[in-house]
Each structure stands twice: as structure tokens, then as C-alpha cells.
Amino acid sequence: MKRSYSLRLRLTVIILLPLLFVAGIAGLWQLNNARVTASDVFDRSLQSAALAVANDVALSGGDALVPATRQILADTSGGRVYYHVYAPDGVIVAGYATPPAGIPRTAGDDLSPVYFNGEYLGREVRGYRMRTRMQVDGFSGVFTTTVWQDVQIRSAFVQDLMLRSFVAISSIILSLALIVWFGIRIGLWPLSDLQQAIDLRSGDVLKPIRRPVPVEVEGIVRTLNRLLGQVSDAMETQGEFISNAAHQLRNPLAGVLALAESVRSAKTETAMRQRADDLVKAAKETSQLAQKLLSYERAKSINPASAKETFALNDLLADLAAECQRKARRGISINFLPARADIELSADRTMVREAVSNLIDNALRHGGDTLGTIRVESGVAQDQATITVTDDGLGLTEDEIQTALQRFGQVGENNDGSGLGLPIVERVATRHGGGLSLTPASPGLQVQLTLPLVHLPV
């Protein structure tokens, strides 16, 4: 048996996996965005610091920086900023004497600012250099202002930003997972209610489920109710059949037992032989009844898989008519009139033969003293093969036809039939996708059995 999984777990996984994928993409985007944002923020901070330093140097001649500028240098974007200012002749005007390694060289007349990555006292730094024309203490020309900051500060800022984003996204995913899990659990409560309704059904209680159910499972409940109805009908039919069969077999079996006792108690050999003949006849009738019961049950089991035997209908009917002619009493003629073209059937050959045999047997048994001819014909009507059995016997009225089609239905008094002949034929026809019709004739009765064709005869 294949392992089954929780529907709630399956729905949770199906919903959360795409969300986790989207969250991963969002996290990667956030990481890249944090790096870009941090780089832009720090670079702008360095630019602001450089402008502030250059302005204070121009105003004070390099002697002092205003408190606001010192505050910027002391804590720009969370870390200290280093600086120095060089005069046009290369003499340091203000700031730290040791510059970072890696400052790019620039032509004398190039005033374009530039960002750079370098190294200061063994640490990686990010710097900004700007060149401005100004006058300090009587010296005029291009002064160079350089500021730089430890890169590790940027990394710590990015890590902190990512940690905050990760905590926020994780909290959202966890909250969403809990909402989905419990939401699905609450949403599936109607299925638990449906399970309780099904648990109340048993072999004795097969009534349809009437509880309100979600739209998504209405089809399942509808199919289940149909199956429950079919099982209920089948059980009812089976019980009725068993009851009728037991009733039908009780009398013949009692008769066989009584005759057996009478054979044993016979006082003369002649009486014993006579009673033995009666016993054999009763046993045959009981055997025929049992055979009819088995045929009726077997006809119920016909399905598309068992109805795949292909055979020629005319050959089957010709052999059957000849066989029945040999068994018929003297003075009765059984004629077979085949169709002009060959007819092929894809059906259960044994049960088709049994059905036609029952039709002929019914005519022989119930045709009466006026019966002289039984005609068996094969033909084609649209996409159906037809088997028609017509006799010139007593026939049946419309009311008698309805009785004869019922299981164990007996027409008239002192009838020695089983009452299963026509029901067997009707079941064989319907299980093959065909049908059965009875029409009173003048005189006699016409019975037509239809079965699907393999293909239309040419």
C-alpha cells in the first residue's frame, strides 16, 4: 500500500514553498540593495566631510576646524573619518601627516573629484579626494583635500542592515506559516464532519449523505451517494433473489426427498421402478432450476472484459436450432432463417447461446398443443444485431408479458417452468448494451433480442 500524506501538510508545503522561494529572492535583492545603499550613503558622507574640511581650511587658514566639522569627522555614518589638506607645493596644511596608500594620481589642471580604495595603517579604507582653487594665508592655487574611512565600518553597517532584514522576513514567513497551518486546519473541518458522516454508514445503513459540504467535495459526495445507492439496491436485489431462490428450491428439494423415501419404502419392484422414474424426473427439474439460477447470476457478471469474444452469429444460431430440433417433440419444426450477410458479434458467446436457448425452450414449454413451428431469424437493425424467435403457439397478452419478465414470474396455472428464462435473456441483453422486446403475434409470440455489432456487415 502506498504511503499517504496529510492533506494539511501537503497544502502547507505547496503554499509555503513558493513563499520561501519569493522570500529568498527578496532577501538576495535586499542584500544587494543594502550594499548599494551603504556604498552610496558612505560615499556621500565622505564627500560632505571633504567639503566641510576644505571650507574650514579656507576660512581659518588651516589652523582650526569648526565644531560641526569635527563632529562630522568624528562620527560620519557610524565611524571616524581621517583627512589631510595639501597646498599646491605639496606641503601639508591640515590633517594627518600619513596619507593612505593607493591615492590615484591626477594631472595638475584636473579638478575632478575621485573616489578610491586604499590602505591605511594596514587596514582597507575607502577615500575621497577633491581639488579646489582657493587662497590660504596668501597662497593661492589648487589645494588637495583627501578624506578616508575604514571599510570595516561599511561591512558592519551592511551586516546590521541584513540582519534586520533577515529577522523581519523570517518573522513574516513564520507568522505566515502558522496562519496557513492553522487556517488550513480550520478550513478542513468540513472534511472531518464528512468523515464522521461516512463512519455512521454500515452494511445495514447505506442512506445517502445529506450534510452540507464545501463545493470542492460536492462531486465526491455525489459519487459516494451514487455508489451507496447502487450497493443498497444490489444488496436489496440480492436479498430478494436469495429469498425467492430458497422458496423456489424448497418445494422441488422436498419433492425429491419425498420420492427418495417412497422409493426406499416401495413394496414391489414395479412400484419402486415407477417411483424411481418420478425421482429422476424431479431431480432433473431441480437440476434445471439450479442451472437457471446459476445462469441468472452469471449473466449479472457480464462486463466489457468478458464480452470480447468475437464469433459468427449465424453459425451459433444454426447449431443451436439443429440441437433444439433434435430435442423437440414430434410435430414441431424449428427453422433458422439466417441474415443475407455474415454477422459478427463481440460478446460472451456462452451467455448469448444460453439466452437464445431459453427463448426456444420457452416456446417449446409454453406454446401449448397448437404449437407447430418455431422460427429463429438473424438480422441487422441500424448498428444492432437482431435475433428474433417467433412461434405459432398460445402466445401471451400484454399483462402476461409483464409477469413473464419478472424473476420467478409464472404465467397460467400448473406451470412447470422456473420463471427465470426471460429474465436471464433480458439481463444478457442489457449487460451487453442491447435489449429485449416481446410482441404478441396472431397466433403466438414474437421475441426479439438485440446486441451491439462489431462492425456493420458488408
NUNUFI-563464 format. One line per 3 residues: number of its first residue (from 1); their letters; for each residue x, y, z of C-alpha. Coordinates in pm, 1 decimal. Layout:
<rs>
NUM = A = X/Y/Z ~ ...
</rs>
This chain:
<rs>
1 = MKR = 0.0/0.0/0.0 ~ 138.1/339.1/-96.3 ~ 219.0/579.0/184.0
4 = SYS = -41.0/851.2/229.8 ~ 36.6/1206.1/334.4 ~ -157.8/1458.6/537.6
7 = LRL = -368.2/1686.4/320.4 ~ -298.0/1970.9/559.4 ~ 78.1/1909.2/530.0
10 = RLT = 57.4/1892.0/151.6 ~ -134.6/2219.8/128.1 ~ 103.3/2387.7/372.5
13 = VII = 408.4/2278.3/174.8 ~ 250.0/2376.0/-157.1 ~ 171.7/2723.5/-24.4
16 = LLP = 493.8/2783.6/173.7 ~ 748.7/2661.0/-81.2 ~ 667.4/2935.0/-334.3
19 = LLF = 661.6/3187.4/-49.6 ~ 1005.1/3073.3/69.8 ~ 1133.9/3098.9/-286.1
22 = VAG = 998.2/3452.2/-316.2 ~ 1141.7/3536.3/27.0 ~ 1483.6/3408.5/-85.3
25 = IAG = 1472.8/3621.9/-398.5 ~ 1363.3/3919.5/-187.8 ~ 1649.2/3853.8/57.0
28 = LWQ = 1909.0/3846.9/-221.4 ~ 1764.8/4165.1/-365.0 ~ 1770.5/4324.0/-20.6
31 = LNN = 2137.3/4222.9/27.2 ~ 2239.5/4380.2/-299.9 ~ 2026.5/4686.0/-229.5
34 = ARV = 2184.0/4719.8/117.3 ~ 2531.2/4709.8/-29.6 ~ 2447.3/4968.0/-293.8
37 = TAS = 2266.9/5187.4/-40.8 ~ 2551.7/5164.1/211.8 ~ 2809.6/5247.0/-51.3
40 = DVF = 2610.4/5548.4/-165.8 ~ 2547.1/5669.6/189.6 ~ 2914.6/5637.9/291.9
43 = DRS = 3042.2/5797.0/-28.4 ~ 2811.3/6093.8/18.2 ~ 2925.8/6120.0/380.7
46 = LQS = 3288.4/6131.1/268.8 ~ 3201.1/6398.4/11.1 ~ 3026.1/6605.5/277.9
49 = AAL = 3323.4/6567.3/513.6 ~ 3569.1/6674.4/242.0 ~ 3364.0/6982.4/155.6
52 = AVA = 3337.0/7076.7/523.8 ~ 3715.8/7037.2/578.4 ~ 3805.4/7235.2/264.8
55 = NDV = 3569.8/7515.5/366.5 ~ 3711.1/7539.2/722.4 ~ 4069.7/7536.6/595.1
58 = ALS = 3993.2/7819.9/355.0 ~ 3830.6/8025.2/630.9 ~ 4078.9/7956.4/911.0
61 = GGD = 4395.9/7918.4/712.5 ~ 4424.9/7560.9/830.3 ~ 4453.2/7647.7/1193.8
64 = ALV = 4122.0/7512.1/1318.4 ~ 3807.0/7327.3/1223.2 ~ 3469.1/7434.3/1346.4
67 = PAT = 3290.2/7203.8/1597.1 ~ 3035.0/7095.3/1338.9 ~ 3309.9/6976.6/1106.0
70 = RQI = 3487.6/6796.8/1388.9 ~ 3159.7/6622.2/1471.4 ~ 3126.4/6509.9/1109.3
73 = LAD = 3480.6/6374.1/1111.0 ~ 3437.0/6206.3/1447.4 ~ 3123.3/6010.0/1357.4
76 = TSG = 3036.3/6000.8/990.6 ~ 2791.8/5712.2/924.1 ~ 2898.8/5544.6/1245.0
79 = GRV = 3282.7/5568.3/1218.6 ~ 3578.0/5808.4/1233.5 ~ 3691.9/5991.7/919.3
82 = YYH = 4055.1/6081.4/861.2 ~ 4167.6/6377.8/648.5 ~ 4452.2/6591.8/525.7
85 = VYA = 4487.1/6901.7/307.6 ~ 4790.9/6974.2/86.7 ~ 4893.1/7308.9/-56.1
88 = PDG = 4985.7/7348.0/-423.4 ~ 5353.7/7298.3/-339.1 ~ 5284.4/6967.5/-162.5
91 = VIV = 5312.0/7099.0/191.5 ~ 5052.0/6966.3/435.1 ~ 4820.4/7239.1/555.2
94 = AGY = 4599.8/7043.9/796.3 ~ 4509.7/6689.3/899.3 ~ 4703.1/6365.6/940.5
97 = ATP = 5054.8/6360.6/807.8 ~ 5048.6/5999.7/689.3 ~ 4824.2/5959.2/381.2
100 = PAG = 4666.8/5628.1/279.7 ~ 4834.8/5422.6/11.7 ~ 4654.0/5396.7/-320.5
103 = IPR = 4554.2/5759.0/-383.6 ~ 4527.5/5795.6/-762.4 ~ 4749.7/6048.5/-937.3
106 = TAG = 4588.8/6340.4/-1117.9 ~ 4718.2/6594.8/-1369.6 ~ 4782.1/6943.9/-1237.9
109 = DDL = 4487.9/7108.6/-1404.9 ~ 4236.2/6827.3/-1340.2 ~ 3989.7/6934.9/-1070.4
112 = SPV = 3760.8/6627.4/-1097.7 ~ 3684.9/6461.9/-762.1 ~ 3759.0/6091.1/-733.5
115 = YFN = 3671.9/5804.0/-500.6 ~ 3933.9/5539.5/-433.2 ~ 4006.9/5223.0/-234.3
118 = GEY = 4335.0/5216.0/-48.6 ~ 4515.9/5103.3/265.3 ~ 4585.0/5298.5/580.8
121 = LGR = 4794.8/5154.6/864.5 ~ 4728.2/4802.2/741.0 ~ 4351.4/4845.3/711.1
124 = EVR = 4143.9/4870.8/396.1 ~ 3990.1/5214.5/356.1 ~ 3755.4/5398.1/123.0
127 = GYR = 3855.9/5753.0/34.5 ~ 3750.0/6066.9/-148.1 ~ 3984.1/6325.0/-295.1
130 = MRT = 3884.8/6665.3/-422.6 ~ 4088.7/6953.8/-566.5 ~ 3975.3/7314.8/-534.4
133 = RMQ = 4125.4/7651.0/-621.4 ~ 4146.0/7871.6/-312.4 ~ 4370.4/8111.4/-120.9
136 = VDG = 4510.6/8030.7/223.9 ~ 4738.2/8275.8/409.5 ~ 4842.4/8447.8/88.3
139 = FSG = 4898.3/8124.2/-104.2 ~ 4663.2/8064.9/-395.4 ~ 4630.3/7767.1/-624.1
142 = VFT = 4492.5/7420.2/-630.3 ~ 4460.8/7270.1/-282.6 ~ 4402.2/6892.6/-243.5
145 = TTV = 4165.6/6766.1/25.0 ~ 4155.2/6393.5/98.1 ~ 3927.1/6211.1/344.6
148 = WQD = 3910.7/5838.4/412.4 ~ 3732.6/5589.3/636.9 ~ 3779.5/5225.3/742.5
151 = VQI = 3589.5/4984.1/509.3 ~ 3508.6/4758.7/805.0 ~ 3257.2/5020.4/919.2
154 = RSA = 3070.6/4977.5/591.5 ~ 3070.0/4598.3/627.9 ~ 2933.5/4622.0/980.4
157 = FVQ = 2661.5/4856.9/858.2 ~ 2564.2/4618.4/575.3 ~ 2564.1/4317.5/811.1
160 = DLM = 2345.5/4500.8/1057.8 ~ 2106.5/4601.1/781.5 ~ 2092.3/4243.3/650.5
163 = LRS = 2035.2/4105.7/999.3 ~ 1742.7/4340.2/1045.3 ~ 1601.4/4238.7/704.4
166 = FVA = 1651.0/3868.3/780.1 ~ 1474.2/3896.6/1115.4 ~ 1186.4/4086.2/956.0
169 = ISS = 1146.2/3843.2/664.7 ~ 1181.4/3537.6/891.1 ~ 919.5/3673.8/1128.6
172 = IIL = 681.8/3731.6/838.9 ~ 740.6/3380.2/696.5 ~ 699.6/3217.1/1039.5
175 = SLA = 381.5/3411.4/1107.4 ~ 250.2/3325.8/761.9 ~ 336.2/2956.0/811.9
178 = LIV = 142.5/2947.6/1138.4 ~ -150.7/3127.5/977.8 ~ -150.0/2883.9/682.6
181 = WFG = -116.7/2577.1/908.2 ~ -399.4/2668.1/1141.7 ~ -603.0/2826.5/862.6
184 = IRI = -592.7/2503.9/662.3 ~ -676.6/2306.1/974.7 ~ -984.1/2518.9/1033.7
187 = GLW = -1070.3/2510.8/663.7 ~ -1058.7/2130.5/658.2 ~ -1306.2/2088.9/944.9
190 = PLS = -1590.6/2017.8/699.2 ~ -1392.5/1713.7/578.3 ~ -1375.4/1583.7/935.6
193 = DLQ = -1750.7/1631.7/959.2 ~ -1788.8/1440.8/632.1 ~ -1571.9/1159.8/769.7
196 = QAI = -1799.5/1131.7/1073.2 ~ -2099.7/1108.5/841.4 ~ -1931.8/828.9/645.5
199 = DLR = -1836.0/646.7/966.5 ~ -2205.9/630.9/1056.3 ~ -2271.1/421.4/743.6
202 = SGD = -2251.7/44.9/766.7 ~ -2368.3/-263.8/586.4 ~ -2712.4/-209.9/736.0
205 = VLK = -2726.4/170.2/695.0 ~ -2643.4/291.3/343.4 ~ -2857.2/602.2/326.8
208 = PIR = -2718.1/898.8/126.6 ~ -2513.9/1170.5/297.0 ~ -2723.4/1485.7/331.6
211 = RPV = -2485.5/1708.6/529.7 ~ -2374.8/2039.6/372.9 ~ -2023.0/2008.8/230.3
214 = PVE = -1780.7/2250.6/58.6 ~ -1818.7/2299.2/-315.0 ~ -1481.2/2131.1/-374.7
217 = VEG = -1603.2/1794.8/-239.9 ~ -1960.4/1804.1/-368.1 ~ -1858.2/1582.4/-660.7
220 = IVR = -1700.1/1327.0/-425.5 ~ -2009.5/1318.1/-204.0 ~ -2233.8/1291.8/-508.8
223 = TLN = -2031.0/996.8/-640.1 ~ -2025.6/836.4/-295.0 ~ -2402.5/871.4/-261.7
226 = RLL = -2448.1/713.1/-602.5 ~ -2226.5/422.3/-502.1 ~ -2411.5/384.5/-171.7
229 = GQV = -2738.4/376.0/-364.7 ~ -2604.6/115.8/-606.3 ~ -2475.0/-100.7/-321.8
232 = SDA = -2803.9/-65.0/-137.2 ~ -3001.5/-161.3/-447.9 ~ -2767.4/-451.8/-517.1
235 = MET = -2799.6/-579.7/-160.8 ~ -3175.8/-545.6/-173.6 ~ -3188.8/-725.4/-507.9
238 = QGE = -2952.8/-994.0/-382.4 ~ -3158.0/-1047.8/-70.6 ~ -3477.9/-1069.7/-270.6
241 = FIS = -3318.2/-1311.3/-514.8 ~ -3186.4/-1537.5/-237.9 ~ -3525.9/-1536.1/-71.1
244 = NAA = -3703.8/-1623.8/-395.1 ~ -3442.8/-1883.5/-487.3 ~ -3474.2/-2050.7/-148.9
247 = HQL = -3851.6/-2055.0/-189.1 ~ -3828.5/-2196.0/-540.6 ~ -3581.4/-2467.3/-442.4
250 = RNP = -3761.3/-2567.5/-124.1 ~ -4054.1/-2740.7/-292.3 ~ -3850.8/-2932.7/-557.3
253 = LAG = -3599.5/-3047.1/-296.3 ~ -3880.2/-3155.4/-66.9 ~ -4034.9/-3345.8/-357.8
256 = VLA = -3702.7/-3515.7/-439.8 ~ -3661.4/-3616.4/-74.9 ~ -4019.7/-3748.6/-56.7
259 = LAE = -3973.5/-3950.4/-376.9 ~ -3644.7/-4090.9/-247.8 ~ -3821.9/-4203.5/69.6
262 = SVR = -4101.4/-4354.9/-135.3 ~ -3850.9/-4548.0/-349.2 ~ -3694.5/-4693.9/-39.7
265 = SAK = -4033.2/-4788.3/106.0 ~ -4174.2/-4937.9/-217.1 ~ -4315.1/-5288.2/-160.2
268 = TET = -4284.7/-5414.1/-514.7 ~ -4021.5/-5380.9/-782.1 ~ -4274.7/-5229.6/-1023.1
271 = AMR = -4372.2/-4961.5/-774.4 ~ -4006.8/-4897.1/-698.8 ~ -3924.3/-4851.7/-1069.1
274 = QRA = -4218.0/-4618.6/-1120.9 ~ -4122.7/-4409.5/-819.4 ~ -3758.3/-4412.1/-932.9
277 = DDL = -3862.6/-4269.3/-1268.7 ~ -4054.7/-3996.1/-1088.6 ~ -3749.7/-3932.1/-870.6
280 = VKA = -3520.7/-3896.1/-1174.6 ~ -3768.1/-3655.9/-1337.6 ~ -3792.6/-3444.2/-1020.6
283 = AKE = -3414.0/-3444.2/-983.3 ~ -3376.4/-3326.8/-1343.5 ~ -3624.3/-3047.1/-1288.8
286 = TSQ = -3444.0/-2942.6/-970.3 ~ -3109.9/-2953.1/-1155.1 ~ -3251.9/-2739.0/-1434.2
289 = LAQ = -3380.1/-2486.8/-1180.4 ~ -3039.0/-2471.3/-1012.2 ~ -2876.9/-2428.6/-1354.3
292 = KLL = -3113.2/-2142.1/-1431.9 ~ -3025.1/-1974.3/-1103.6 ~ -2653.9/-2002.0/-1181.8
295 = SYE = -2708.0/-1866.9/-1533.1 ~ -2902.6/-1571.6/-1396.8 ~ -2622.5/-1486.5/-1155.6
298 = RAK = -2355.8/-1535.7/-1420.9 ~ -2540.9/-1300.1/-1655.3 ~ -2509.6/-1031.0/-1388.7
301 = SIN = -2128.8/-1059.8/-1400.5 ~ -2102.4/-988.4/-1773.8 ~ -1873.1/-690.5/-1831.3
304 = PAS = -1681.2/-540.4/-2124.6 ~ -1378.5/-760.6/-2049.5 ~ -1581.5/-1083.9/-2067.3
307 = AKE = -1772.3/-969.8/-2376.5 ~ -1473.1/-955.9/-2611.3 ~ -1510.1/-1297.3/-2774.6
310 = TFA = -1578.0/-1245.2/-3145.3 ~ -1786.8/-1506.0/-3325.2 ~ -2019.2/-1552.5/-3621.2
313 = LND = -2382.4/-1520.4/-3510.4 ~ -2529.4/-1724.4/-3797.4 ~ -2310.7/-2025.6/-3715.6
316 = LLA = -2410.3/-2014.6/-3348.1 ~ -2783.5/-1992.1/-3426.3 ~ -2769.0/-2267.7/-3691.9
319 = DLA = -2602.9/-2512.4/-3448.8 ~ -2844.8/-2419.9/-3169.8 ~ -3153.8/-2458.6/-3389.4
322 = AEC = -3036.4/-2801.4/-3504.6 ~ -2969.4/-2910.4/-3146.0 ~ -3310.9/-2792.0/-3022.8
325 = QRK = -3480.7/-2964.0/-3319.1 ~ -3338.8/-3297.0/-3207.1 ~ -3480.9/-3246.0/-2858.0
328 = ARR = -3820.5/-3110.6/-2966.8 ~ -4123.3/-3335.0/-2953.6 ~ -4260.6/-3479.7/-3271.5
331 = GIS = -4462.6/-3248.6/-3494.0 ~ -4276.0/-2930.0/-3404.2 ~ -4047.9/-2771.6/-3663.5
334 = INF = -3764.5/-2531.7/-3563.9 ~ -3646.8/-2331.5/-3865.7 ~ -3347.5/-2097.5/-3885.1
337 = LPA = -3356.1/-1807.6/-4132.2 ~ -3005.6/-1650.5/-4145.5 ~ -2933.1/-1293.9/-4248.3
340 = RAD = -2803.0/-1245.7/-4600.8 ~ -2463.6/-1121.3/-4479.6 ~ -2236.8/-1263.9/-4213.8
343 = IEL = -2286.4/-1106.3/-3870.7 ~ -2002.1/-1085.2/-3620.3 ~ -2059.5/-1020.8/-3251.5
346 = SAD = -1815.7/-928.3/-2978.2 ~ -1990.3/-1075.8/-2675.4 ~ -1996.5/-1353.8/-2417.9
349 = RTM = -2067.8/-1641.6/-2657.0 ~ -2179.7/-1885.6/-2387.0 ~ -2434.5/-1644.4/-2239.7
352 = VRE = -2567.8/-1540.8/-2582.6 ~ -2620.7/-1908.8/-2662.0 ~ -2788.5/-1957.2/-2323.5
355 = AVS = -3021.4/-1662.3/-2390.3 ~ -3135.4/-1785.5/-2733.0 ~ -3171.1/-2139.1/-2595.2
358 = NLI = -3404.2/-2003.2/-2326.3 ~ -3618.7/-1830.9/-2589.4 ~ -3658.3/-2152.7/-2785.9
361 = DNA = -3716.2/-2353.1/-2467.3 ~ -3988.5/-2107.9/-2356.9 ~ -4165.2/-2151.8/-2689.1
364 = LRH = -4145.4/-2530.3/-2656.9 ~ -4265.3/-2532.0/-2294.7 ~ -4542.6/-2275.5/-2316.4
367 = GGD = -4654.2/-2294.3/-2678.2 ~ -4930.0/-2538.2/-2596.7 ~ -5086.2/-2805.5/-2815.3
370 = TLG = -5126.7/-2561.8/-3107.2 ~ -4752.0/-2509.3/-3138.3 ~ -4623.3/-2633.5/-3472.4
373 = TIR = -4344.2/-2400.6/-3587.0 ~ -4068.8/-2202.4/-3419.9 ~ -3880.2/-1961.9/-3644.3
376 = VES = -3534.3/-1826.2/-3549.3 ~ -3411.1/-1530.7/-3756.6 ~ -3094.7/-1320.9/-3755.5
379 = GVA = -3074.3/-969.9/-3893.1 ~ -2935.6/-618.5/-3859.2 ~ -3119.1/-303.8/-3748.4
382 = QDQ = -2901.6/9.7/-3758.3 ~ -2592.1/-75.9/-3550.4 ~ -2754.0/-369.9/-3367.8
385 = ATI = -2769.8/-740.5/-3447.4 ~ -3120.3/-881.8/-3402.8 ~ -3219.2/-1236.6/-3301.8
388 = TVT = -3592.9/-1296.9/-3344.0 ~ -3774.2/-1606.8/-3217.8 ~ -4137.0/-1639.0/-3338.1
391 = DDG = -4377.2/-1922.8/-3260.3 ~ -4737.4/-2003.1/-3351.7 ~ -4834.7/-2127.9/-3007.2
394 = LGL = -5064.4/-1986.7/-2742.5 ~ -4876.0/-1658.3/-2705.5 ~ -4900.3/-1404.0/-2424.0
397 = TED = -5107.7/-1096.3/-2352.7 ~ -4952.6/-763.3/-2256.7 ~ -5021.7/-829.0/-1887.2
400 = EIQ = -4877.2/-1178.5/-1911.3 ~ -4565.7/-1040.6/-2079.3 ~ -4501.8/-813.5/-1780.0
403 = TAL = -4540.5/-1110.0/-1545.4 ~ -4312.1/-1331.2/-1756.1 ~ -4031.1/-1072.5/-1744.6
406 = QRF = -4026.7/-1077.7/-1364.2 ~ -3796.8/-1313.5/-1178.0 ~ -3977.1/-1637.4/-1095.9
409 = GQV = -4279.8/-1495.8/-1273.0 ~ -4522.3/-1770.9/-1374.0 ~ -4794.1/-1730.6/-1636.4
412 = GEN = -5100.3/-1952.9/-1601.7 ~ -5160.2/-2243.7/-1370.2 ~ -4979.9/-2574.6/-1345.3
415 = NDG = -4663.4/-2421.1/-1494.9 ~ -4350.3/-2632.0/-1465.1 ~ -4107.2/-2355.8/-1567.1
418 = SGL = -3851.2/-2189.3/-1342.5 ~ -3966.6/-1833.2/-1411.2 ~ -3606.3/-1733.0/-1494.6
421 = GLP = -3586.9/-1788.0/-1869.4 ~ -3687.6/-1442.4/-1990.4 ~ -3515.7/-1256.6/-1700.0
424 = IVE = -3191.6/-1431.9/-1799.1 ~ -3235.8/-1323.6/-2161.3 ~ -3313.3/-966.2/-2058.9
427 = RVA = -3010.5/-948.1/-1830.7 ~ -2779.6/-1088.1/-2101.8 ~ -2911.9/-826.4/-2345.1
430 = TRH = -2878.9/-528.0/-2112.5 ~ -2532.3/-627.3/-1986.4 ~ -2414.2/-632.4/-2347.8
433 = GGG = -2572.7/-295.5/-2421.4 ~ -2870.2/-438.5/-2610.6 ~ -3233.5/-502.2/-2529.6
436 = LSL = -3527.2/-744.0/-2529.2 ~ -3879.2/-691.9/-2662.0 ~ -4186.9/-920.6/-2663.1
439 = TPA = -4473.4/-865.5/-2906.7 ~ -4796.2/-1067.2/-2915.3 ~ -4847.9/-1225.4/-3258.7
442 = SPG = -5153.6/-1376.4/-3417.0 ~ -5115.4/-1653.9/-3336.6 ~ -4818.9/-1695.3/-3099.4
445 = LQV = -4548.1/-1465.9/-2971.9 ~ -4252.6/-1278.2/-3121.9 ~ -3945.7/-1218.8/-2906.8
448 = QLT = -3654.3/-1005.4/-3032.6 ~ -3309.6/-985.8/-2874.4 ~ -3072.6/-704.6/-2986.3
451 = LPL = -2694.4/-697.3/-2934.8 ~ -2425.8/-448.5/-3047.1 ~ -2234.9/-532.0/-3365.1
454 = VHL = -1856.8/-547.4/-3401.3 ~ -1899.1/-376.1/-3735.2 ~ -2174.1/-348.0/-3991.9
457 = PV = -2180.4/-638.3/-4239.8 ~ -2095.7/-559.0/-4599.8
</rs>
